[in-house]
Amino acid sequence: MPFVRQRRIFPIVAVALVIAVAAAVAQQSAPAREPASKAAAILTWPSAQREQYIAALDSFFLTRTVKAGQHPHTLDRGQPLAAFETGGHRANDFGRFMSAERVRGVLVLQDGKVRLEHYAPPHSAATRWNSFSVAKSITSTLVGTAIKDGYIKSLDDPVTRYITALHGSAYDDVTVRQLLTMTSGVKWNEDYTDVNSDVARMYAQAPDPGFDMTVSYVRKLPREAPPGTKWVYKTSETNLVGVLVAEATRKHLADYLSEKIWRPYGMGRDAEWMIDDVGHEQGGCCLAMTLRDYGRFGQFIVDGARVDGKPIVPETYLAEATRTQVSTGAGTGYGYQWWTRDDGTFEGRGIYGQTLHIDRARRLVIVINSATEQPTGRASGQARREFIAAVQAEVDGGKPASRASQ
């Protein structure tokens, strides 16, 4: 009988041993999750490794969860855009676009209904894709909610009213509005291909003890122009917008986003937002969500930033945020963290091809998740514009899109 008892115990011990060994191996093989101050490394990773990061942000970096609710906002099926489906007259061009631009997900909504949805394997509706700078447009919306809630008194308040750690820096005379439009006049270099640029250095060095990563870096920068006179694209300044909202509300940015939009509007899945060494979300980057939740956020904007029919931002804020505040070239501009066009459309954009295109006149939302070889590039930008123009043309009944839209 003792032999029989041993035989019964052995399988249990063996299984426990196998589980323990597997857990140890998994722990050794899993990448150590890093804070945002180590994120510059991804700019130099091989494209295959970088794509793994883009599709699984919270496996590589520390994040805070943006909790979704129990009742997702329904996205019903609309009339398919047959031109892009198999056998359609745009199907070949669409396939070439997906392949050449390393597009991993495309979603087209019109009137809140899905007209085109496509994923490149192994990605699916469950994949949470890194927003990169599309997060800027979401952070901008949280400024509007904080104004509506009374946490931020005025866009013309000085930034230092809310971020006191910037007292004595080049941000002393900069307003919240100038931070939103990236016209602070503080010197900055956003070249993603230069390891010595400000954006690379900020995401490559540990902050001063106890300081938010971005505040630690930018409080030492010089001013190159008077506030409000020069536009320079700066991820740092949207990070500061995020710090400002968190300081004003006394809430984590992820929690405030969950409270105001993610849960009440009905996003389909929790999102993950990258945090720095002291646990602050990066307002200018790195919010991972599903393709459909990008679409839901776009629809939320199309519908006027309303939850249950009630606007959660001040009456004029969304119109101001999504129209040109600063010109960036012929027919293009920048609002409050949105890229704008003279035809009335606007976009959230991120490196490696992330696009959230919103066309309120057509009640159209176009989402592109991709992992282009280079962070930016004119050819890739043109390819995305041509795809958007093709979608517009099909929505308009197959007519060519207007010149302003192309």
GIQUIGI-V293781 format. One record per residue. D_LAST is the distance of its C-alpha to the last C-alpha in Angstrom with 2 decimals. Layout:
BEGIN
d_last:D_LAST
d_last:D_LAST
END
This chain:
BEGIN
d_last:82.81
d_last:81.52
d_last:79.83
d_last:78.10
d_last:76.81
d_last:75.42
d_last:73.60
d_last:71.96
d_last:70.88
d_last:69.58
d_last:66.45
d_last:65.46
d_last:65.99
d_last:64.14
d_last:61.11
d_last:61.12
d_last:61.36
d_last:58.45
d_last:56.27
d_last:57.29
d_last:56.56
d_last:53.15
d_last:52.28
d_last:53.40
d_last:51.37
d_last:48.25
d_last:48.83
d_last:49.20
d_last:46.10
d_last:43.78
d_last:41.94
d_last:43.30
d_last:40.91
d_last:40.06
d_last:39.01
d_last:35.69
d_last:37.50
d_last:37.51
d_last:33.82
d_last:32.86
d_last:34.47
d_last:31.55
d_last:29.52
d_last:32.11
d_last:32.71
d_last:32.08
d_last:28.89
d_last:31.01
d_last:32.97
d_last:29.96
d_last:28.43
d_last:31.77
d_last:31.51
d_last:27.97
d_last:29.25
d_last:32.60
d_last:32.35
d_last:35.68
d_last:37.50
d_last:36.88
d_last:36.75
d_last:38.59
d_last:36.79
d_last:37.62
d_last:36.93
d_last:34.90
d_last:36.96
d_last:35.52
d_last:37.61
d_last:39.36
d_last:37.19
d_last:33.56
d_last:31.03
d_last:30.66
d_last:27.43
d_last:28.33
d_last:26.87
d_last:24.65
d_last:23.79
d_last:22.39
d_last:19.04
d_last:21.17
d_last:18.51
d_last:18.26
d_last:22.03
d_last:24.63
d_last:24.86
d_last:21.53
d_last:19.44
d_last:16.70
d_last:19.48
d_last:19.90
d_last:16.31
d_last:16.47
d_last:19.81
d_last:18.75
d_last:15.97
d_last:18.71
d_last:21.17
d_last:19.46
d_last:17.90
d_last:21.11
d_last:19.55
d_last:22.54
d_last:21.31
d_last:18.48
d_last:18.94
d_last:17.15
d_last:19.02
d_last:18.86
d_last:21.72
d_last:23.19
d_last:23.62
d_last:22.63
d_last:20.53
d_last:19.85
d_last:21.86
d_last:22.45
d_last:24.43
d_last:25.39
d_last:29.19
d_last:31.12
d_last:28.79
d_last:29.09
d_last:28.79
d_last:31.52
d_last:29.75
d_last:29.13
d_last:26.20
d_last:26.11
d_last:23.45
d_last:23.81
d_last:22.06
d_last:20.59
d_last:24.21
d_last:23.59
d_last:21.83
d_last:24.81
d_last:27.27
d_last:25.76
d_last:26.42
d_last:29.98
d_last:30.47
d_last:29.83
d_last:32.33
d_last:34.82
d_last:34.67
d_last:35.19
d_last:38.08
d_last:39.63
d_last:39.46
d_last:37.28
d_last:38.62
d_last:35.92
d_last:32.73
d_last:34.78
d_last:37.46
d_last:38.08
d_last:36.84
d_last:40.45
d_last:41.65
d_last:40.22
d_last:40.22
d_last:43.66
d_last:43.60
d_last:41.26
d_last:44.01
d_last:44.94
d_last:41.61
d_last:38.76
d_last:37.37
d_last:40.36
d_last:38.62
d_last:35.13
d_last:34.09
d_last:32.36
d_last:29.46
d_last:29.15
d_last:29.26
d_last:26.40
d_last:24.23
d_last:25.54
d_last:27.22
d_last:30.77
d_last:31.46
d_last:32.98
d_last:32.50
d_last:30.39
d_last:28.84
d_last:26.19
d_last:26.04
d_last:26.17
d_last:27.54
d_last:30.42
d_last:33.36
d_last:34.72
d_last:31.69
d_last:32.37
d_last:30.16
d_last:32.04
d_last:35.41
d_last:34.99
d_last:34.34
d_last:37.20
d_last:40.18
d_last:42.36
d_last:42.35
d_last:45.49
d_last:47.84
d_last:47.00
d_last:43.70
d_last:40.21
d_last:38.45
d_last:35.84
d_last:38.37
d_last:40.75
d_last:38.31
d_last:36.69
d_last:39.96
d_last:40.98
d_last:37.92
d_last:38.23
d_last:36.31
d_last:34.42
d_last:33.33
d_last:34.48
d_last:32.81
d_last:29.79
d_last:29.16
d_last:27.01
d_last:24.08
d_last:24.37
d_last:22.81
d_last:25.91
d_last:26.46
d_last:30.03
d_last:29.26
d_last:27.77
d_last:30.82
d_last:32.85
d_last:31.12
d_last:32.29
d_last:35.76
d_last:35.81
d_last:35.10
d_last:37.70
d_last:40.24
d_last:39.73
d_last:40.02
d_last:42.53
d_last:40.67
d_last:38.88
d_last:35.12
d_last:35.03
d_last:37.77
d_last:36.13
d_last:32.84
d_last:35.00
d_last:36.98
d_last:34.21
d_last:31.38
d_last:32.10
d_last:35.36
d_last:35.09
d_last:31.58
d_last:32.51
d_last:30.67
d_last:31.82
d_last:33.15
d_last:34.36
d_last:31.95
d_last:33.16
d_last:32.50
d_last:33.61
d_last:36.47
d_last:38.22
d_last:41.93
d_last:42.99
d_last:40.96
d_last:38.07
d_last:34.62
d_last:31.74
d_last:29.63
d_last:26.82
d_last:26.78
d_last:27.96
d_last:28.19
d_last:28.51
d_last:27.82
d_last:27.06
d_last:23.70
d_last:24.82
d_last:25.84
d_last:22.42
d_last:21.35
d_last:24.33
d_last:23.57
d_last:20.05
d_last:21.80
d_last:24.37
d_last:21.83
d_last:20.26
d_last:23.90
d_last:24.60
d_last:26.32
d_last:29.26
d_last:32.02
d_last:34.25
d_last:32.65
d_last:33.48
d_last:31.07
d_last:31.99
d_last:30.39
d_last:31.37
d_last:30.05
d_last:27.76
d_last:26.87
d_last:23.77
d_last:22.19
d_last:23.08
d_last:21.95
d_last:18.37
d_last:17.73
d_last:17.51
d_last:21.01
d_last:20.33
d_last:17.70
d_last:16.41
d_last:14.49
d_last:12.47
d_last:10.59
d_last:11.56
d_last:14.92
d_last:17.45
d_last:19.54
d_last:22.48
d_last:21.28
d_last:17.77
d_last:14.57
d_last:12.99
d_last:10.12
d_last:11.13
d_last:9.77
d_last:12.41
d_last:10.93
d_last:12.63
d_last:13.58
d_last:16.69
d_last:16.35
d_last:19.16
d_last:20.17
d_last:20.27
d_last:16.90
d_last:17.75
d_last:15.01
d_last:15.68
d_last:12.61
d_last:13.93
d_last:12.84
d_last:16.20
d_last:15.52
d_last:14.97
d_last:17.47
d_last:15.28
d_last:15.80
d_last:14.31
d_last:16.52
d_last:16.39
d_last:19.73
d_last:20.08
d_last:22.45
d_last:20.75
d_last:23.32
d_last:22.31
d_last:21.64
d_last:18.55
d_last:16.78
d_last:13.84
d_last:13.77
d_last:13.85
d_last:11.13
d_last:8.80
d_last:10.38
d_last:9.80
d_last:6.03
d_last:6.48
d_last:9.22
d_last:7.83
d_last:5.58
d_last:9.03
d_last:10.96
d_last:9.54
d_last:10.39
d_last:13.75
d_last:14.47
d_last:14.06
d_last:16.58
d_last:14.87
d_last:13.04
d_last:9.68
d_last:6.93
d_last:6.80
d_last:5.32
d_last:5.60
d_last:3.78
d_last:0.00
END
